[in-house]
Amino acid sequence: MIMNFLKKYFTYNNEYISGITYLLRLFVASFLLIFFVLPGVYFAAISAYKRSKSLKWSMEMVWISTIAVALLPIVNLMLIELSEDILFISAPISIIHLFLLFSNGKPPMKEADIQDDDIEVKVPNNSGLPKIEDAKDIFNSKVKEIFNQFEKDLNAENFKDYPVPYWYDIIKGRADGMKIGNSDKSIIDIQNEWTWMHADEYSTKYRSVEKEESIQAISLRIERFGFIYSLLCDLEKKLNNLVKEFNLKANPFLKQFEWDKASATSSLYGSINFALSLGMNKEQIKNLYSDFIFDENMIKGSDPFASLGTNKEGAHEIIKEKLGVDVDKIKLEQVEVKKRISSILSQLDLEKRYAVFAVLAFIANADGTTDDEYLVLNDIRLELNIDLKKFEDAKLDGNQACDLLQDLNQDQKDELSRYIVMVVGADGEFSTDEVIWVNDAIKQLNLDMSLLTELMTKYWKKK
């Protein structure tokens, strides 16, 4: 078991990891660096290697990334001493790190992780089943079919705000964290502790937020985590049925699912725990997650500090007393949601807000809206308090939008310019088509011409 753990996490292999998993493993590497420098550097290097391979980079770039990320902690320490003298080294390494963190990768088909040695198809006499060799081909074909359907279901609602795959990445990242932090406890015990910790984190995170906004945020999580949990349960059921159908000696998918499912369970029930503390009732939760059945033990989880003979407050007090570190203050600074400062453009009347959003949407779509641009546009839409369906029904064209914005004051124009920079900079490219749209917007709305110069200097690439 220990050898399998070391082989998976501490060897250069083809394990797929997401950006969130990469970030979590760098946290572990940072922790190791504090106590054991070389293992910390080694683990950071392995994480970079796996992440860059997951993005299907060339082997040259994989090894450059591996070495660069391994050097990053050392370079950061040198920066403290040498300041700008070593910035020319630190900056490129940081750029590589950001690409590893935020680039989009496609997870491999899960059945590819299953070797023929894991599968022993037993065909009884006179069973009517094909020969063993043919049965393996049929088995693999059915596995692929099941996973293809899972991918389709997972991506079926990508048109929604904060689509399902985004939350599935979070669940996968949390599952890795649960495995790494596991000691001699059962997976159920770990699951219950993480349920408690998720609920506790939300209580801290949303303590400065209005109740309605907290309910809206946690409702989204219940809906998404519940959907993913149901998909995983259905997937598990289909695979178990397939295992029985082909008389396998063991279920080769068990290890793959037990942590993902535990992560989804703790994410879902930690969210439900917090929702109930806000005053949401069972019927409201059932409307978000239709399979919800009230189970007090699953919802409550278990306090991880209890096994240490204390509680959270007591543990934090001991750390503060012995190490001089105020964990409560650090945690609050890390996770507490700050109240949003409204954009001055959000104070415009609805028609003008539509016009602002239309200008930005036309610029983003000049060469096709990328995923990064979509995310920025969605954040702006929420900030401007715009209903997407009603905006689409308004059917504003570019000229109508600019006509509606002729009387903007200078502060409002500056804010619009800031939004344009956010949209163009989202994917790091300022195409020729976008240049034309931005130039027209500057002329028609009398924006500062330096906006175009700034964007071309930073992002312009001929297409």
Phi, psi and omega in degrees: 000316179295320180295322178296319179298311181296321181296321183287315189263341186238022174232155179280098181230188186264024179299130175280131173228143179276175178298321180293318177298318178302316180296316180299321181289330175292327175298316178297318179298320179297321178296317179296325181299328182296323186254323183225101189299305185297315176300325179295314178297317181298316181292323176297318180297315180297319180298318178294320178301311182292322181292317181293325176290326177297330178275002178061039174285162176295158182296329177299314180291327178300313182286327175298315179296318181300312181292319183297312182292326176297326181277342187305313179299322181292317179297321179297322177294321179294328180299324181298324183274318190257354178054232189289346183298335182243011182298328181295340176270316184295319185299309179299322179296318179296323178296316177300316179301317181293322176298318178297324184285318191251351180292153180269127175240159179250119180300143178289161175300133189295330183291345180295339180281351185261120181271158179301332180296337181282345189246124175234098182279121180255119181252108180295154176299141178057029182278342183086354179279156180289177178299161184303315182299315179293324181297322178296319178296318180294318179301310181298323179296319180290324176299314180299319179298318180296316181289326176298319179293321178299316179297319178298315180296321181295326184260006186294334184244036182294343181286346182282158173299141180048069188297163187305315181304329177299316181285329177294323175299320178297315180298317180296319178296318178294323179299319177297319178296321178295320180293315182296322182276359183285140178242256180250014181273155177286162181296328178293319178297317178296317179302314181295323178293320180290328174301313180298317183292323177297315179298319179295321179297316179296323179299321178286316186296322187253017183293335181261008185255146177301149184303316182297322179292322177296318179297319179297316181294316184284332176296319177300317180294318179298317181297312183288312180296323179295318178298314181293318179300318179296319178298317180294321178296318179294319178297316179299318180297316180296319181290322177296321178296322179294320178299317179293320182300324183258011175053047180289147180290335178206161178274106183288354184262355189302308182298326181295325187262333189298321180280322177299317181291320177297321178295316179296320180297312181293324178295316180294308186283335171295322177293318179296319177305310181293322179300316179296325179292337178277351180104004175292144181261173185297325181293321177297320179292321179295330177293333179271324180226098192296337181270011184296127172233128184293119177226103188302320182294318179293321182288319183289322185070198179222138181291116182294340181281340182298324180292345178264004179078025179211193173231182184300313182298319180295318180296318180294325179292320179297316180297319180294319182289316185277322187249350180073021181251125179269092184298321181300317181292317180297313182298318181297318180293330183282319191244347185291131179284126178278144177295131183291134173273117186295141174291146178295337178286340178289348179271354177290161176291163190302317183298321179288327175295321174301318182296317178301311183294325179297316179302313181295320181294320179295321179295313181297323185272000182304321178238022182094123183287123178276168178300319181295319178294322178300317181297317179295315178301321181294320176298317179295319179301317179295321180294326180273358178057055182249130173277121187299319181296316180292325177297316180296324179293333180292331174051054177281136171264176185300317181293318178298318180299314180294323178299322182288342185252018183292335185258023176295141174278177187295320179297321179291322177296319179297321179293320177297319177299320179298318178298318180299318178299319180298317182291312181295319183282352184301317181255006175074012181230138176240091187284168178300320179297319178293324178303315181298315181294315180295319179299318177296318180297318179299316182292314185287330183256002179057047176276166181294127182295340179295342177300315181295318179299316180298315182292319180293323179296319185275319196235353190292129173224127180292141178233000000 
